[in-house]
Each structure stands twice: as C-alpha cells, then as structure tokens.
Amino acid sequence: MNLVAILSHFIFRTSPSDLQVVAGVLNNTVESSEETKVVREVTDVIIHEEFNDYTLINDIAILKVGIIFKYKKEIFYFLWIGNTHVTVTEHCW
C-alpha cells in the first residue's frame, strides 16, 4: 500500500518534501520499538478539490509514498465500507 488517508487541515499548506509517514509505532513513544518503526517519504499530496480550510468541509487528503508499506503485525491495513471498519490481515489489492 502506498496511499495514506489524512485530514487535509493537517497538511494543506505543507510541501510533500516536508512530510513523512511513520507506521508501526504507538504514539511515537519508547513503547514503540525501533524494530517496528517504518518511515516513508511523501512523494505527492492530493487534497480534496473542494476542501474549505475555514469550514473544514471535505477535509480529506491522500498522501502518496514512494515505497510501499509491507504488511506485518505492527502495520495493518483497514478499509471503511459504508459505516463498517474492516481490518485486512494480508496484502489483498
């Protein structure tokens, strides 16, 4: 998986070169082992074309990373289907 969803208001005035995606950590604390931490550089940011930074309508963006995240127990994928959260236990797309 090389796409990550995020709220636009966190990053809408930020260059992709100033962003990183960190996975496999819990609150970025000592509890999170460096062995599980995976860092990826962001190569592109796609902000919803109708995002409004005042009202926060359409507050969604996609970050594209250059190197995919490979599945492991500390990094899992999930999908939202309607109002249902589905955890994906293997790379399935």
C-alpha positions in Angstrom: 0.0 0.0 0.0 1.5 3.4 -0.9 -1.5 5.6 -0.2 -2.4 7.1 3.2 -5.6 9.0 4.0 -5.3 12.0 6.3 -7.3 15.1 7.2 -6.5 18.0 4.9 -6.3 20.6 7.6 -3.2 18.9 9.0 -1.2 19.3 5.8 -2.8 21.6 3.3 -0.1 24.3 3.4 2.8 21.8 3.5 5.0 20.6 0.7 5.3 16.9 0.2 9.1 17.1 0.7 8.4 18.3 4.3 6.3 15.3 5.1 7.0 11.7 6.2 4.6 8.9 7.1 5.6 6.9 10.1 4.0 3.5 10.7 4.4 0.7 13.2 4.7 2.9 16.3 2.3 3.7 19.1 2.2 7.4 19.9 5.8 7.7 18.9 7.0 6.7 22.4 9.6 4.4 23.8 7.0 1.7 23.9 7.3 1.7 20.2 10.3 -0.3 19.3 12.6 1.0 16.6 12.4 -2.6 15.2 8.8 -2.0 14.2 9.1 1.6 13.0 8.8 2.2 9.3 9.3 5.7 7.8 8.3 6.7 4.2 8.9 9.9 2.3 5.8 11.5 0.8 6.0 12.0 -2.9 2.6 13.6 -3.6 -0.3 15.1 -1.7 -3.8 15.1 -3.2 -6.2 17.3 -1.3 -9.9 17.1 -2.0 -10.6 19.8 -4.6 -13.5 21.2 -2.7 -11.7 21.3 0.7 -12.5 24.5 2.7 -10.0 25.4 5.3 -12.4 27.7 7.1 -15.4 25.3 7.4 -13.4 22.1 7.1 -15.9 20.8 4.6 -14.4 17.9 2.5 -11.5 17.6 5.0 -9.7 14.7 3.4 -6.4 14.2 1.6 -4.3 11.3 0.2 -0.6 11.1 0.8 1.4 9.0 -1.7 4.6 7.5 -0.5 7.4 6.3 -2.8 8.0 2.9 -1.3 5.0 0.7 -0.3 4.4 -0.4 3.3 4.7 -4.1 3.5 2.2 -5.9 5.8 3.5 -7.0 9.2 1.8 -7.4 12.5 2.7 -3.8 13.6 1.4 -2.3 10.3 -2.1 -3.4 9.3 -4.5 -2.2 6.6 -8.1 -1.4 7.1 -10.9 -0.4 4.9 -14.1 1.5 5.5 -17.1 0.0 3.7 -20.1 2.2 4.4 -20.0 2.6 8.2 -18.2 -0.6 8.8 -14.5 -0.9 9.7 -12.8 -4.0 8.1 -9.3 -5.0 9.1 -7.3 -6.5 6.3 -4.9 -9.2 7.5 -2.9 -9.5 4.3 -2.0 -7.5 1.3 -5.1 -8.0 -0.9 -5.0 -5.5 -3.7 
